[in-house]
Amino acid sequence: MICDGIGFASALGMNGPIVSRALRNRFEAIRQAEIKRLGKKLRGLSENDRRFIETITADIVHAIARLPERALVADAPQPALEALVRLFALEHDGSAAH
């Protein structure tokens, strides 16, 4: 659900912690999709190498999401929430908007 009205994040019931969780979920979905997309190229790797790739890419997602998570407190400014929801096409359940 994408909407151009003012108060979009608020209308979806999204506050700082919910937007933070949705953002992390969005990043994680991208990470998983890229690993799946590269499946044929990764097929020749050992199980240890594949686990290493899973771990390091999960660590990258965590590092990227850490700063916004710290800033998105319960009383985060509505314009900041609006910007993140629109920029990353977030929905309340954390998936990408269609």
C-alpha atoms as a printed R data frame, in Angstrom:
   type eleno elety resid chain resno      x       y      z
1  ATOM     1    CA   MET     A     1  0.000   0.000  0.000
2  ATOM     2    CA   ILE     A     2  1.591   3.242 -1.138
3  ATOM     3    CA   CYS     A     3 -0.200   6.485 -0.481
4  ATOM     4    CA   ASP     A     4  0.659  10.141 -1.048
5  ATOM     5    CA   GLY     A     5 -1.302  11.566  1.893
6  ATOM     6    CA   ILE     A     6  0.294  13.249  4.863
7  ATOM     7    CA   GLY     A     7  0.611  10.971  7.869
8  ATOM     8    CA   PHE     A     8  1.140   7.808  5.819
9  ATOM     9    CA   ALA     A     9  3.300   6.049  8.439
10 ATOM    10    CA   SER     A    10  0.936   7.111 11.174
11 ATOM    11    CA   ALA     A    11 -2.063   5.926  9.176
12 ATOM    12    CA   LEU     A    12 -0.426   2.513  8.892
13 ATOM    13    CA   GLY     A    13  0.099   2.489 12.661
14 ATOM    14    CA   MET     A    14  3.868   2.709 12.284
15 ATOM    15    CA   ASN     A    15  5.969   4.195 15.050
16 ATOM    16    CA   GLY     A    16  9.752   4.275 15.450
17 ATOM    17    CA   PRO     A    17 10.241   0.686 16.638
18 ATOM    18    CA   ILE     A    18  7.855  -0.702 14.007
19 ATOM    19    CA   VAL     A    19  9.584   1.239 11.202
20 ATOM    20    CA   SER     A    20 12.944   0.057 12.538
21 ATOM    21    CA   ARG     A    21 11.820  -3.582 12.463
22 ATOM    22    CA   ALA     A    22 10.291  -3.146  8.989
23 ATOM    23    CA   LEU     A    23 13.533  -1.594  7.732
24 ATOM    24    CA   ARG     A    24 15.621  -4.475  9.084
25 ATOM    25    CA   ASN     A    25 13.151  -6.965  7.556
26 ATOM    26    CA   ARG     A    26 13.415  -5.160  4.207
27 ATOM    27    CA   PHE     A    27 17.218  -5.327  4.277
28 ATOM    28    CA   GLU     A    28 17.095  -9.002  5.256
29 ATOM    29    CA   ALA     A    29 14.668  -9.792  2.423
30 ATOM    30    CA   ILE     A    30 17.054  -8.137 -0.034
31 ATOM    31    CA   ARG     A    31 19.976 -10.140  1.393
32 ATOM    32    CA   GLN     A    32 18.103 -13.427  1.076
33 ATOM    33    CA   ALA     A    33 16.913 -12.622 -2.445
34 ATOM    34    CA   GLU     A    34 20.475 -11.857 -3.555
35 ATOM    35    CA   ILE     A    35 21.815 -15.083 -2.077
36 ATOM    36    CA   LYS     A    36 19.038 -16.999 -3.838
37 ATOM    37    CA   ARG     A    37 19.737 -15.131 -7.090
38 ATOM    38    CA   LEU     A    38 23.412 -16.084 -6.854
39 ATOM    39    CA   GLY     A    39 22.573 -19.703 -6.047
40 ATOM    40    CA   LYS     A    40 24.110 -21.144 -9.217
41 ATOM    41    CA   LYS     A    41 27.353 -19.262 -8.641
42 ATOM    42    CA   LEU     A    42 27.471 -20.361 -5.006
43 ATOM    43    CA   ARG     A    43 26.654 -24.001 -5.774
44 ATOM    44    CA   GLY     A    44 30.317 -24.989 -6.053
45 ATOM    45    CA   LEU     A    45 31.146 -23.724 -2.583
46 ATOM    46    CA   SER     A    46 31.571 -25.978  0.406
47 ATOM    47    CA   GLU     A    47 28.932 -25.984  3.145
48 ATOM    48    CA   ASN     A    48 31.381 -24.044  5.366
49 ATOM    49    CA   ASP     A    49 31.861 -21.407  2.671
50 ATOM    50    CA   ARG     A    50 28.085 -21.051  2.203
51 ATOM    51    CA   ARG     A    51 27.618 -20.670  5.977
52 ATOM    52    CA   PHE     A    52 30.384 -18.051  5.970
53 ATOM    53    CA   ILE     A    53 28.606 -16.103  3.218
54 ATOM    54    CA   GLU     A    54 25.321 -16.312  5.167
55 ATOM    55    CA   THR     A    55 27.047 -15.062  8.316
56 ATOM    56    CA   ILE     A    56 28.985 -12.231  6.716
57 ATOM    57    CA   THR     A    57 26.035 -10.948  4.695
58 ATOM    58    CA   ALA     A    58 23.816 -11.092  7.812
59 ATOM    59    CA   ASP     A    59 26.502  -9.113  9.663
60 ATOM    60    CA   ILE     A    60 26.483  -6.515  6.874
61 ATOM    61    CA   VAL     A    61 22.689  -6.166  7.115
62 ATOM    62    CA   HIS     A    62 22.999  -5.763 10.884
63 ATOM    63    CA   ALA     A    63 25.672  -3.081 10.503
64 ATOM    64    CA   ILE     A    64 23.628  -1.144  7.938
65 ATOM    65    CA   ALA     A    65 20.439  -1.319 10.022
66 ATOM    66    CA   ARG     A    66 22.095  -0.489 13.361
67 ATOM    67    CA   LEU     A    67 22.282   3.298 12.987
68 ATOM    68    CA   PRO     A    68 18.679   3.847 11.860
69 ATOM    69    CA   GLU     A    69 17.501   1.467 14.593
70 ATOM    70    CA   ARG     A    70 19.205   3.559 17.242
71 ATOM    71    CA   ALA     A    71 17.619   6.724 15.871
72 ATOM    72    CA   LEU     A    72 14.104   5.291 15.563
73 ATOM    73    CA   VAL     A    73 12.841   5.564 19.100
74 ATOM    74    CA   ALA     A    74  9.182   5.433 20.097
75 ATOM    75    CA   ASP     A    75  8.822   9.219 19.731
76 ATOM    76    CA   ALA     A    76 10.704   9.522 16.423
77 ATOM    77    CA   PRO     A    77  9.633  12.564 14.394
78 ATOM    78    CA   GLN     A    78  6.808  11.749 11.995
79 ATOM    79    CA   PRO     A    79  8.629  13.271  8.963
80 ATOM    80    CA   ALA     A    80 11.558  10.896  9.551
81 ATOM    81    CA   LEU     A    81  9.213   7.918  9.725
82 ATOM    82    CA   GLU     A    82  7.416   9.083  6.579
83 ATOM    83    CA   ALA     A    83 10.707   9.391  4.715
84 ATOM    84    CA   LEU     A    84 11.851   5.887  5.622
85 ATOM    85    CA   VAL     A    85  8.489   4.307  4.850
86 ATOM    86    CA   ARG     A    86  8.423   5.933  1.420
87 ATOM    87    CA   LEU     A    87 12.125   5.527  0.610
88 ATOM    88    CA   PHE     A    88 12.182   1.811  1.385
89 ATOM    89    CA   ALA     A    89  8.534   1.025  0.476
90 ATOM    90    CA   LEU     A    90  7.860  -0.350  3.956
91 ATOM    91    CA   GLU     A    91  4.638  -1.898  5.158
92 ATOM    92    CA   HIS     A    92  3.552  -2.594  8.704
93 ATOM    93    CA   ASP     A    93  4.489  -6.265  8.405
94 ATOM    94    CA   GLY     A    94  7.979  -5.301  7.207
95 ATOM    95    CA   SER     A    95  7.627  -6.483  3.646
96 ATOM    96    CA   ALA     A    96  8.063  -4.381  0.558
97 ATOM    97    CA   ALA     A    97  5.048  -2.526 -0.682
98 ATOM    98    CA   HIS     A    98  3.610  -3.696 -3.988
